[in-house]
Amino acid sequence: MDKDQDKLIQHIQNGIGNSLKNDIFSDEPDYEDLIVACKEFLIYMGYKVVNPIECSYNVKKLDDLIHLFYRLSDTKHPELINSYRDIAKDRILAKRFIESRIEASNINKKEAIKECAEIINAIFRHEEEFNFEIPITFGVLGQKNCGWITDKAIQIINKKKLNSEEERREELIDAFEKIYNEEEDNGFGDLNDILKKL
């Protein structure tokens, strides 16, 4: 093993140790150090690491997805509130939807449910981009003939994520340039002071 790999493995061991320490004020262990260390190690070993989707909704189970869908539908299309809803059929579709996300994204069920919620959100927020000719039903989440809907929603989510990362990067560059321009003409200034200002 090379020195960099040794350091990364030590970082993982430290992360494990930190997460196992008991904190009397918290029931949940803090995995942040371990997560960072594992990501660094996987990237070093040539793997692609993708952060999980940050979900806007509190969804933990199958029925939460169904309720989210109908809440968004009722808000956006109040004229459809009284239409018939077959919850048993919706549960079957939701289960398949979650399973398809687990397989496609290679993630656990908890993260797949969050991803499904964001897909549903994207469908309703960007409904005009889908050019639906009939009202949206829970059936649009079926993955056979309607897989294109999920694919388009994921493209929208990824584009939004990329745009927000670029905006954040531009804000950092602007902040740095502002600090640089405020520096005296006689030199660049103290790097520690610049970092504190950032």
WOKA-V592246 format. One record per residue. N is the residue number from 1. RES is the residue in one letter. BURIAL is b if it has 24 or more other C-alpha atoms within 12 Angstrom, else e. Layout:
BEGIN
n & res & burial
N & RES & BURIAL
N & RES & BURIAL
END
This chain:
BEGIN
n & res & burial
1 & M & e
2 & D & e
3 & K & e
4 & D & e
5 & Q & e
6 & D & e
7 & K & e
8 & L & b
9 & I & b
10 & Q & e
11 & H & b
12 & I & b
13 & Q & e
14 & N & e
15 & G & b
16 & I & e
17 & G & e
18 & N & e
19 & S & e
20 & L & e
21 & K & e
22 & N & e
23 & D & e
24 & I & e
25 & F & e
26 & S & e
27 & D & e
28 & E & e
29 & P & e
30 & D & e
31 & Y & e
32 & E & e
33 & D & e
34 & L & b
35 & I & b
36 & V & e
37 & A & b
38 & C & b
39 & K & b
40 & E & b
41 & F & b
42 & L & e
43 & I & e
44 & Y & e
45 & M & e
46 & G & e
47 & Y & e
48 & K & e
49 & V & e
50 & V & e
51 & N & e
52 & P & e
53 & I & b
54 & E & e
55 & C & e
56 & S & e
57 & Y & b
58 & N & e
59 & V & b
60 & K & e
61 & K & e
62 & L & b
63 & D & b
64 & D & b
65 & L & b
66 & I & b
67 & H & b
68 & L & b
69 & F & b
70 & Y & b
71 & R & e
72 & L & b
73 & S & b
74 & D & e
75 & T & e
76 & K & e
77 & H & e
78 & P & e
79 & E & e
80 & L & e
81 & I & e
82 & N & e
83 & S & e
84 & Y & e
85 & R & e
86 & D & e
87 & I & e
88 & A & e
89 & K & e
90 & D & b
91 & R & b
92 & I & e
93 & L & b
94 & A & b
95 & K & b
96 & R & b
97 & F & b
98 & I & b
99 & E & b
100 & S & b
101 & R & b
102 & I & e
103 & E & e
104 & A & e
105 & S & e
106 & N & e
107 & I & e
108 & N & e
109 & K & b
110 & K & b
111 & E & b
112 & A & b
113 & I & b
114 & K & b
115 & E & b
116 & C & b
117 & A & b
118 & E & b
119 & I & b
120 & I & b
121 & N & b
122 & A & b
123 & I & b
124 & F & b
125 & R & e
126 & H & e
127 & E & b
128 & E & e
129 & E & e
130 & F & b
131 & N & e
132 & F & e
133 & E & e
134 & I & e
135 & P & e
136 & I & b
137 & T & b
138 & F & b
139 & G & b
140 & V & b
141 & L & b
142 & G & b
143 & Q & b
144 & K & e
145 & N & e
146 & C & e
147 & G & e
148 & W & e
149 & I & b
150 & T & b
151 & D & b
152 & K & e
153 & A & b
154 & I & b
155 & Q & e
156 & I & b
157 & I & b
158 & N & e
159 & K & e
160 & K & e
161 & K & e
162 & L & e
163 & N & e
164 & S & e
165 & E & e
166 & E & e
167 & E & e
168 & R & e
169 & R & e
170 & E & e
171 & E & e
172 & L & e
173 & I & e
174 & D & e
175 & A & e
176 & F & e
177 & E & e
178 & K & e
179 & I & e
180 & Y & e
181 & N & e
182 & E & e
183 & E & e
184 & E & e
185 & D & e
186 & N & e
187 & G & e
188 & F & e
189 & G & e
190 & D & e
191 & L & e
192 & N & e
193 & D & e
194 & I & e
195 & L & e
196 & K & e
197 & K & e
198 & L & e
END
